């Protein structure tokens, strides 16, 4: 059963017969008659009783008419929604945890006020997880650290981050004493990768790697002197004991990491385009102020 069959069936009912339905649909009568018979054969039920020149709906016909009208109305609604450029409906957004916690609250609050008909749904993960979810159609857009697969995604730069190494204030400067323990997220985290590269550049290997699930847990462990972590500098400002941390910048050329908003190549819904605009304006304002 397809929509064209239902449209013909509904037209026969509402126009009061084959002839008027054919005129309304700009079809020949024989075509309308054939399509109704084929529909009855496919459903294995009689939809009309033929009383002379009149067609009267059977109980099955009445039942189908109810479904047909709802399905046709829903199809029209779907077509209208696809043509509507106003952001609305569910927006499934993926983000790295640090970005969701520190960078997104302001822009998403602005977005929600500007587009109240959009329902935001957030998922956090590392860039590998989020890219896979995006390609699988599980989310609509994601905020991930570079690099990205440019052949698969369209993108904009959303935020500029300064990754820094943090240790306890009681810990010796890392230029003098490379930390034995590295505190990180799971594999796939760009900050873990950057910290591993830092160890490699110094031709050192951590004796121990501890995986944690949140930045505040990570900073808490750093505070106890457990080891070193690499986090976006913006995260430190949200930590209550930030003054008790020793912050060490990375070498020049490795001390910047862009966060990109990505979505499937060639597919940008009004909701995605609207968030791009909000994030672009926010970034431009931040750059003009000279903020990090």
C-alpha positions in Angstrom: 0.0 0.0 0.0 1.5 3.3 -1.0 0.3 6.9 -0.6 -0.9 7.3 -4.1 -3.3 4.4 -3.7 -4.6 6.0 -0.5 -4.9 9.3 -2.2 -7.0 7.8 -5.0 -9.1 5.9 -2.5 -9.8 9.0 -0.5 -10.6 11.0 -3.6 -13.2 8.4 -4.7 -14.9 8.6 -1.3 -14.8 12.4 -1.0 -15.8 13.1 -4.6 -18.6 10.6 -4.5 -17.5 8.3 -7.2 -15.0 7.2 -9.9 -15.9 9.9 -12.5 -15.5 12.9 -10.2 -12.4 11.5 -8.5 -10.8 11.0 -11.9 -11.5 14.6 -12.8 -10.2 15.8 -9.5 -7.0 13.8 -9.8 -6.6 14.5 -13.5 -6.7 10.8 -14.4 -8.7 8.7 -16.7 -11.6 6.8 -15.1 -10.2 3.3 -16.1 -7.0 4.1 -14.2 -8.9 5.1 -11.1 -11.1 1.9 -11.3 -8.0 -0.3 -11.8 -6.2 1.2 -8.9 -9.2 0.7 -6.5 -9.5 -2.9 -7.6 -5.8 -3.5 -7.2 -6.0 -2.0 -3.7 -8.9 -4.3 -2.8 -6.9 -7.3 -4.1 -3.8 -6.3 -2.2 -5.8 -5.9 1.1 -7.9 -8.9 0.3 -11.1 -7.1 1.3 -13.9 -5.2 -0.4 -13.8 -1.5 0.2 -16.9 -0.4 -1.7 -20.4 -1.9 -2.4 -21.5 -1.1 -5.9 -25.2 -0.1 -5.9 -26.0 0.8 -9.4 -23.9 3.8 -10.3 -23.2 4.5 -6.6 -20.3 3.3 -4.5 -21.0 2.8 -0.8 -18.2 2.2 1.7 -18.1 -1.2 3.4 -17.1 -1.4 7.1 -13.6 -2.2 6.0 -13.7 0.9 3.7 -14.7 3.1 6.6 -11.8 1.8 8.7 -9.3 2.3 5.8 -10.6 5.8 5.2 -9.8 6.8 8.8 -6.2 5.5 8.4 -5.8 6.9 4.9 -6.8 10.5 6.0 -4.3 10.3 9.0 -1.5 9.0 6.8 -2.1 11.5 4.1 -2.2 14.4 6.6 1.0 13.1 8.2 2.7 12.9 4.8 1.7 16.5 4.1 3.0 17.6 7.5 6.3 15.9 6.8 6.7 17.6 3.4 5.9 21.0 5.0 8.4 20.4 7.8 11.1 19.5 5.3 10.5 22.7 3.4 10.3 24.8 6.6 13.6 26.6 7.2 12.7 27.4 10.8 14.6 25.3 13.4 12.2 23.0 15.2 11.9 19.5 16.7 14.5 17.3 18.3 18.2 18.3 18.0 20.5 15.5 19.0 23.9 17.1 19.8 27.1 15.3 20.7 30.0 16.9 22.6 33.2 16.1 24.4 32.7 16.4 28.2 34.9 19.4 28.7 33.1 21.3 25.9 29.6 20.4 27.2 30.5 21.5 30.8 32.4 24.7 30.1 31.9 26.0 26.6 28.3 25.1 25.7 26.1 26.3 28.5 26.1 30.0 27.3 25.7 29.3 23.5 23.0 26.7 24.1 21.1 28.9 26.5 21.1 31.6 23.8 20.1 29.0 21.2 17.2 27.8 23.3 15.9 31.3 23.8 16.1 32.1 20.1 14.6 28.8 18.9 12.1 27.6 21.6 10.6 25.0 19.3 13.9 23.0 19.2 14.3 20.3 21.9 18.0 19.8 22.7 19.3 16.3 23.6 22.9 16.0 24.6 25.3 13.0 24.4 28.9 13.1 25.6 31.8 11.1 24.4 35.3 11.2 22.8 35.7 12.3 19.2 35.9 8.8 17.9 32.7 7.8 19.6 30.9 10.9 18.5 32.1 10.7 14.8 30.8 7.1 14.7 27.4 8.1 16.2 27.2 10.9 13.6 27.8 8.6 10.7 25.3 6.1 12.1 22.6 8.7 12.2 22.4 8.6 16.0 23.1 12.3 16.5 22.7 15.4 14.2 26.0 17.2 14.9 28.9 17.0 17.3 31.6 19.1 18.9 35.0 17.4 18.7 38.6 18.3 18.9 40.7 18.4 15.7 41.7 16.6 13.5 38.6 15.5 11.8 37.8 13.4 8.7 37.1 16.2 6.3 36.0 13.8 3.5 33.1 12.7 5.7 32.1 15.9 7.5 31.3 19.5 7.0 32.6 21.7 9.9 33.1 25.1 11.5 35.6 26.1 14.2 33.5 26.4 17.4 36.1 27.1 20.1 39.8 27.7 20.5 41.3 25.8 23.5 44.6 26.1 25.3 45.6 22.6 26.6 47.8 22.8 29.7 49.5 20.2 32.0 48.3 20.4 35.6 50.0 19.0 38.7 49.6 19.6 42.4 51.2 22.9 43.6 53.4 20.7 45.9 54.7 18.8 42.9 58.1 19.8 41.5 58.1 21.7 38.2 57.7 19.1 35.4 60.8 20.4 33.6 62.7 19.1 36.6 60.7 16.0 37.4 58.5 14.3 34.8 55.4 12.8 36.5 55.4 9.0 36.9 51.6 8.8 36.6 49.5 10.1 33.8 45.8 10.8 34.5 43.7 10.5 31.4 40.4 9.6 29.8 39.9 6.5 27.7 41.6 6.0 24.3 40.2 8.3 21.7 40.4 11.4 23.9 42.4 14.2 22.1 43.9 15.5 25.3 45.2 12.1 26.2 46.8 11.9 22.8 48.4 15.3 23.3 49.8 14.3 26.7 51.2 11.1 25.4 52.9 13.1 22.6 54.4 15.4 25.3 55.9 12.4 27.1 57.2 11.0 23.8 58.9 14.4 22.9 60.7 14.2 26.2 61.6 10.6 25.5 59.9 9.5 28.7 57.1 7.0 29.4 54.8 7.2 32.4 55.1 4.3 34.8 51.4 4.2 35.4 48.3 5.4 33.5 45.0 6.0 35.4 41.8 6.4 33.3 39.1 8.5 34.8 35.6 9.5 33.6 35.3 13.3 34.4 37.6 16.3 34.5 36.7 17.2 38.1 37.6 13.7 39.2 40.8 14.1 37.3 41.7 17.4 38.9 40.8 16.1 42.3 43.3 13.3 41.8 45.9 15.8 40.6 45.4 17.8 43.7 46.3 14.8 45.9 49.6 14.5 44.1 48.6 11.3 42.2 50.0 12.5 38.9 49.7 14.8 35.9 46.8 15.5 33.6 46.3 17.5 30.5 43.1 19.6 30.3 41.7 22.6 28.5 42.7 25.7 30.5 39.1 26.8 30.4 38.2 23.8 32.6 40.5 24.9 35.4 38.4 28.0 36.1 35.4 25.8 37.1 37.4 23.8 39.7 37.0 25.1 43.2 40.6 24.3 44.2 42.2 25.8 41.1 44.6 27.9 43.1 46.2 24.8 44.5 47.1 23.5 41.0 50.4 24.1 39.2 49.7 24.9 35.5 52.3 24.3 32.9 51.8 25.4 29.3 52.8 23.1 26.4 55.6 24.0 24.0 54.8 26.6 21.4 53.1 25.0 18.4 51.4 22.4 20.5 49.6 24.7 22.9 46.5 25.2 20.9 43.7 22.8 20.0 40.5 23.8 18.1 37.1 22.3 18.9 35.1 21.8 15.7 31.4 21.4 15.2 30.9 18.7 12.6 27.9 17.2 10.7 27.6 14.7 7.8 28.9 16.0 4.5 26.3 17.9 2.5 23.6 17.5 5.2 22.9 20.6 7.3 19.4 20.9 8.7 18.0 24.3 9.8 18.8 23.3 13.4 22.4 22.7 12.6 22.8 25.9 10.6 21.2 27.9 13.4 23.7 26.5 15.9 26.6 27.2 13.5 25.5 30.8 13.5 25.3 31.1 17.3 28.7 29.5 17.8 30.3 31.6 15.0 29.0 34.8 16.5 30.1 33.7 20.0 33.6 32.9 18.8 33.9 36.2 17.0 32.8 38.1 20.1 35.3 36.1 22.2 38.2 36.8 19.8 37.3 40.6 19.8 37.5 40.6 23.6 40.8 38.7 23.5 39.4 35.9 25.8 40.5 32.3 25.7 
